[in-house]
């Protein structure tokens, strides 16, 4: 190719490059397109980021929703706790009802508790019957000797321990005492023997002393027994009492056979009297030589005087001033007084350290 042709070719190429669509423009546009694509990608990335943020926000909202649900749950839980509190309040009201029987709240519970308490302990009722029955205490374990023609007689005098069982019981005295002893109705302390504290410091097997006639009568009645009276167990008057019908005398003398429980001849060491010189009471049944008039009965001579059911008929005399009979002598009695046939009379209210009980 010659130079002229080469020049023409170059001009042609130049003209082509100066046409409506420039090469440079295409490149720029291309570059712009690339840039737009980049921007688009950037925007897409941003949109993705926004979407991510929205997703994050959605997640946060979901989280908040979850937290809200959690709060709701917690609120419901709190509500449940509030219900529990109300339940506790009800319980407290029930407790209050148990102590306040006048309130409406807890009345049913109170009634149930009262019923249960009544079932367990029962309503208190003072004793009007015999020992061994509800509310009337434990019976003494004193042996009873049966004798022909006699209702039965205790083998020994009542002891301090025995009488303590009696004092432990709360009695309805108006429904329990003999009519002759209504003057004694009052506090249980009225039946407490003289120098009782001192007696409690000694042996529980010593005979109880310092008791009046009504103490003795009530003590025997509490056991379903009686003070020795007429044959068959009936009370009698001093005037009606004789050697042939007196329970106490028949037991002491074996039906009139002996002068003393152990025989006709006095022994200063057989029973607790003046000559034995103990100077005080001895434990019941502790002197084996003082047995009789019948087998297994002890101390009917000496130790302590014993109240009987024979009292004087004195219509113009107050009951507490009437004379009642004692028998047997005591720890400071002499040989004459310790005979089975000897009797002694004192008013119902009389108490002394040498006077006790045999049922």
ZIGIFEN-V805557 format. One record per pair of residues at least 6 apart in sequence whose ideal C-beta (glycine too) atoms are under 7 Angstrom apart, sorted by sequence separation. I is the first residue (numbers start at 1). J is the second residue. D is the distance in Angstrom with one decimal. If there is no record, write none. Layout:
# ZIGIFEN-V805557
i:I j:J d:D
i:I j:J d:D
This chain:
# ZIGIFEN-V805557
i:17 j:23 d:5.9
i:97 j:103 d:5.6
i:130 j:136 d:6.1
i:131 j:137 d:5.2
i:146 j:152 d:5.2
i:147 j:153 d:6.5
i:184 j:190 d:5.5
i:193 j:199 d:6.6
i:220 j:226 d:5.3
i:229 j:235 d:4.5
i:230 j:236 d:4.1
i:243 j:249 d:5.6
i:258 j:264 d:5.9
i:260 j:266 d:6.1
i:272 j:278 d:5.7
i:291 j:297 d:6.8
i:96 j:103 d:6.7
i:129 j:136 d:5.5
i:131 j:138 d:6.4
i:132 j:139 d:4.8
i:145 j:152 d:6.9
i:177 j:184 d:6.6
i:199 j:206 d:6.9
i:220 j:227 d:5.4
i:226 j:233 d:5.6
i:229 j:236 d:5.2
i:268 j:275 d:3.2
i:269 j:276 d:5.9
i:291 j:298 d:5.5
i:97 j:105 d:4.9
i:98 j:106 d:6.0
i:127 j:135 d:5.0
i:131 j:139 d:3.9
i:144 j:152 d:4.7
i:145 j:153 d:5.7
i:177 j:185 d:6.7
i:262 j:270 d:5.3
i:268 j:276 d:6.4
i:290 j:298 d:5.7
i:314 j:322 d:5.2
i:329 j:337 d:4.5
i:96 j:105 d:6.5
i:97 j:106 d:1.5
i:101 j:110 d:5.3
i:127 j:136 d:4.0
i:144 j:153 d:6.9
i:199 j:208 d:6.7
i:252 j:261 d:5.5
i:290 j:299 d:5.4
i:329 j:338 d:4.1
i:96 j:106 d:6.1
i:97 j:107 d:6.1
i:125 j:135 d:5.7
i:144 j:154 d:5.9
i:145 j:155 d:5.3
i:199 j:209 d:6.9
i:217 j:227 d:5.8
i:230 j:240 d:6.7
i:272 j:282 d:4.6
i:312 j:322 d:5.4
i:98 j:109 d:5.9
i:144 j:155 d:7.0
i:174 j:185 d:6.0
i:216 j:227 d:6.0
i:230 j:241 d:6.9
i:290 j:301 d:6.3
i:311 j:322 d:5.4
i:312 j:323 d:4.3
i:93 j:105 d:4.4
i:94 j:106 d:4.4
i:97 j:109 d:5.6
i:98 j:110 d:5.3
i:142 j:154 d:5.0
i:143 j:155 d:4.2
i:173 j:185 d:4.6
i:290 j:302 d:6.9
i:311 j:323 d:6.6
i:93 j:106 d:5.8
i:97 j:110 d:5.2
i:142 j:155 d:6.6
i:243 j:256 d:5.9
i:285 j:298 d:4.3
i:311 j:324 d:4.1
i:329 j:342 d:6.6
i:142 j:156 d:6.3
i:231 j:245 d:5.0
i:284 j:298 d:6.6
i:285 j:299 d:6.8
i:310 j:324 d:6.9
i:94 j:109 d:4.9
i:98 j:113 d:5.7
i:193 j:208 d:6.0
i:195 j:210 d:5.7
i:230 j:245 d:5.2
i:272 j:287 d:6.2
i:284 j:299 d:6.0
i:310 j:325 d:4.2
i:193 j:209 d:6.6
i:194 j:210 d:3.2
i:230 j:246 d:6.9
i:231 j:247 d:6.1
i:271 j:287 d:6.1
i:327 j:343 d:5.4
i:193 j:210 d:3.7
i:230 j:247 d:6.8
i:307 j:324 d:6.5
i:308 j:325 d:4.7
i:170 j:188 d:6.6
i:193 j:211 d:5.0
i:229 j:247 d:6.0
i:308 j:326 d:6.9
i:325 j:343 d:5.3
i:326 j:344 d:4.5
i:228 j:247 d:4.2
i:270 j:289 d:3.8
i:271 j:290 d:3.8
i:307 j:326 d:5.7
i:308 j:327 d:5.8
i:142 j:162 d:6.3
i:228 j:248 d:3.8
i:269 j:289 d:6.7
i:270 j:290 d:5.3
i:306 j:326 d:6.3
i:325 j:345 d:5.7
i:326 j:346 d:6.2
i:167 j:188 d:6.8
i:282 j:303 d:6.1
i:305 j:326 d:4.1
i:306 j:327 d:5.8
i:324 j:345 d:6.9
i:140 j:162 d:3.8
i:193 j:215 d:6.9
i:267 j:289 d:6.7
i:281 j:303 d:5.9
i:306 j:328 d:5.0
i:323 j:345 d:4.3
i:324 j:346 d:6.6
i:332 j:354 d:6.8
i:281 j:304 d:6.2
i:305 j:328 d:5.9
i:323 j:346 d:6.7
i:331 j:354 d:6.6
i:167 j:191 d:6.4
i:191 j:215 d:5.4
i:305 j:329 d:6.7
i:323 j:347 d:5.9
i:324 j:348 d:5.7
i:330 j:354 d:3.8
i:140 j:165 d:5.9
i:167 j:192 d:6.4
i:305 j:330 d:5.2
i:322 j:347 d:6.6
i:304 j:330 d:5.3
i:321 j:347 d:5.4
i:322 j:348 d:5.9
i:138 j:165 d:5.5
i:191 j:218 d:6.6
i:262 j:289 d:6.3
i:301 j:328 d:6.0
i:302 j:329 d:5.3
i:303 j:330 d:6.6
i:320 j:347 d:7.0
i:137 j:165 d:5.6
i:262 j:290 d:6.7
i:271 j:299 d:6.7
i:300 j:328 d:5.5
i:301 j:329 d:6.1
i:302 j:330 d:6.4
i:303 j:331 d:5.8
i:320 j:348 d:5.2
i:261 j:290 d:6.5
i:262 j:291 d:6.7
i:273 j:302 d:4.0
i:302 j:331 d:6.1
i:319 j:348 d:6.7
i:320 j:349 d:5.1
i:326 j:355 d:6.2
i:184 j:214 d:4.9
i:261 j:291 d:6.9
i:262 j:292 d:5.0
i:271 j:301 d:4.4
i:272 j:302 d:4.4
i:137 j:168 d:5.6
i:261 j:292 d:3.8
i:271 j:302 d:3.9
i:272 j:303 d:4.5
i:302 j:333 d:6.1
i:137 j:169 d:4.1
i:261 j:293 d:4.9
i:271 j:303 d:7.0
i:136 j:169 d:5.8
i:181 j:214 d:3.8
i:258 j:292 d:6.8
i:258 j:293 d:5.3
i:181 j:217 d:6.5
i:257 j:293 d:6.9
i:302 j:338 d:5.4
i:177 j:214 d:7.0
i:181 j:218 d:6.9
i:301 j:338 d:4.6
i:254 j:292 d:6.6
i:160 j:199 d:5.2
i:178 j:217 d:5.4
i:254 j:293 d:3.4
i:261 j:300 d:4.7
i:305 j:344 d:6.2
i:160 j:200 d:6.7
i:253 j:293 d:5.1
i:254 j:294 d:5.5
i:261 j:301 d:5.1
i:177 j:218 d:6.0
i:252 j:293 d:5.2
i:260 j:301 d:5.6
i:127 j:169 d:5.1
i:176 j:218 d:6.9
i:251 j:293 d:6.1
i:127 j:170 d:6.5
i:161 j:204 d:3.7
i:251 j:294 d:6.3
i:126 j:170 d:5.0
i:127 j:171 d:4.9
i:128 j:172 d:4.8
i:160 j:204 d:5.0
i:161 j:205 d:6.8
i:126 j:171 d:5.6
i:127 j:172 d:6.8
i:159 j:204 d:6.2
i:163 j:208 d:4.1
i:126 j:172 d:4.0
i:159 j:205 d:5.3
i:160 j:206 d:5.4
i:251 j:297 d:6.1
i:128 j:175 d:4.3
i:159 j:206 d:6.6
i:128 j:176 d:5.5
i:159 j:207 d:6.2
i:160 j:208 d:5.1
i:252 j:300 d:4.2
i:307 j:355 d:7.0
i:158 j:207 d:6.6
i:159 j:208 d:6.3
i:251 j:300 d:6.8
i:305 j:354 d:5.8
i:157 j:207 d:4.0
i:158 j:208 d:5.3
i:281 j:331 d:5.7
i:304 j:354 d:5.7
i:305 j:355 d:4.5
i:306 j:356 d:6.1
i:307 j:357 d:6.1
i:280 j:331 d:6.3
i:304 j:355 d:6.0
i:305 j:356 d:6.9
i:306 j:357 d:6.5
i:304 j:356 d:3.8
i:306 j:358 d:4.4
i:166 j:219 d:5.2
i:278 j:331 d:6.2
i:163 j:219 d:6.5
i:166 j:222 d:5.8
i:273 j:329 d:6.3
i:273 j:331 d:6.6
i:274 j:332 d:5.4
i:272 j:331 d:4.9
i:274 j:333 d:6.0
i:248 j:308 d:5.3
i:273 j:333 d:5.1
i:274 j:334 d:5.1
i:158 j:219 d:6.4
i:273 j:334 d:6.9
i:273 j:338 d:5.1
i:271 j:338 d:6.6
i:241 j:310 d:4.3
i:266 j:335 d:4.6
i:209 j:281 d:6.7
i:238 j:310 d:4.9
i:236 j:309 d:6.7
i:237 j:310 d:6.3
i:238 j:311 d:6.6
i:207 j:281 d:5.5
i:235 j:309 d:4.0
i:236 j:310 d:5.4
i:237 j:311 d:6.5
i:238 j:312 d:5.0
i:239 j:313 d:6.6
i:153 j:228 d:6.4
i:206 j:281 d:5.1
i:237 j:312 d:6.6
i:237 j:313 d:4.9
i:206 j:283 d:5.8
i:207 j:284 d:5.5
i:205 j:283 d:4.2
i:260 j:338 d:6.8
i:205 j:284 d:5.9
i:229 j:308 d:6.6
i:248 j:327 d:5.2
i:260 j:339 d:6.4
i:261 j:340 d:6.7
i:203 j:283 d:5.6
i:227 j:307 d:5.8
i:228 j:308 d:4.9
i:229 j:309 d:3.3
i:259 j:339 d:5.5
i:260 j:340 d:6.6
i:150 j:231 d:6.6
i:151 j:232 d:6.2
i:227 j:308 d:5.5
i:228 j:309 d:6.3
i:229 j:310 d:6.4
i:259 j:340 d:6.6
i:149 j:231 d:5.3
i:151 j:233 d:3.4
i:227 j:309 d:4.1
i:258 j:340 d:6.8
i:140 j:223 d:6.8
i:226 j:309 d:6.2
i:139 j:223 d:6.0
i:241 j:325 d:6.9
i:238 j:323 d:7.0
i:238 j:325 d:5.7
i:253 j:340 d:4.2
i:252 j:340 d:3.8
i:131 j:222 d:5.5
i:216 j:307 d:4.1
i:249 j:340 d:5.9
i:130 j:222 d:6.5
i:131 j:223 d:5.6
i:249 j:341 d:6.7
i:130 j:223 d:6.5
i:130 j:224 d:4.3
i:153 j:247 d:6.7
i:213 j:307 d:5.3
i:209 j:304 d:5.7
i:151 j:247 d:6.9
i:207 j:303 d:6.1
i:150 j:247 d:5.0
i:207 j:304 d:4.8
i:153 j:251 d:5.0
i:243 j:341 d:6.7
i:150 j:250 d:6.2
i:150 j:251 d:6.2
i:147 j:251 d:5.8
i:238 j:345 d:6.9
i:213 j:324 d:4.6
i:159 j:284 d:5.7
i:157 j:284 d:5.2
i:156 j:284 d:3.9
i:156 j:285 d:4.8
i:228 j:358 d:6.8
i:227 j:359 d:6.5
i:226 j:359 d:6.7
i:214 j:348 d:5.9
i:225 j:359 d:4.0
i:213 j:348 d:4.1
i:183 j:319 d:6.0
i:212 j:348 d:6.0
i:223 j:359 d:6.4
i:183 j:320 d:4.7
i:212 j:349 d:5.3
i:212 j:350 d:6.0
i:219 j:357 d:5.8
i:180 j:319 d:4.5
i:212 j:351 d:5.0
i:220 j:359 d:3.9
i:211 j:351 d:6.3
i:155 j:296 d:5.5
i:210 j:351 d:5.0
i:216 j:357 d:4.3
i:155 j:297 d:5.5
i:156 j:298 d:5.4
i:157 j:299 d:5.8
i:210 j:352 d:6.8
i:155 j:298 d:6.3
i:156 j:299 d:6.3
i:210 j:353 d:6.0
i:153 j:297 d:6.7
i:209 j:353 d:5.1
i:211 j:355 d:6.8
i:209 j:354 d:6.6
i:211 j:356 d:6.5
i:157 j:303 d:6.6
i:209 j:355 d:6.1
i:211 j:357 d:6.1
i:147 j:294 d:5.8
i:157 j:304 d:6.1
i:209 j:356 d:5.1
i:208 j:356 d:5.6
i:145 j:294 d:6.7
i:157 j:306 d:6.4
i:207 j:356 d:4.4
i:208 j:357 d:6.4
i:145 j:296 d:5.2
i:145 j:297 d:5.4
i:194 j:351 d:5.0
i:195 j:353 d:6.8
i:158 j:356 d:6.4
i:157 j:356 d:5.1
i:158 j:357 d:4.1
i:157 j:357 d:6.4
i:158 j:358 d:6.8
i:157 j:358 d:5.1
i:154 j:358 d:5.3
i:154 j:359 d:4.9
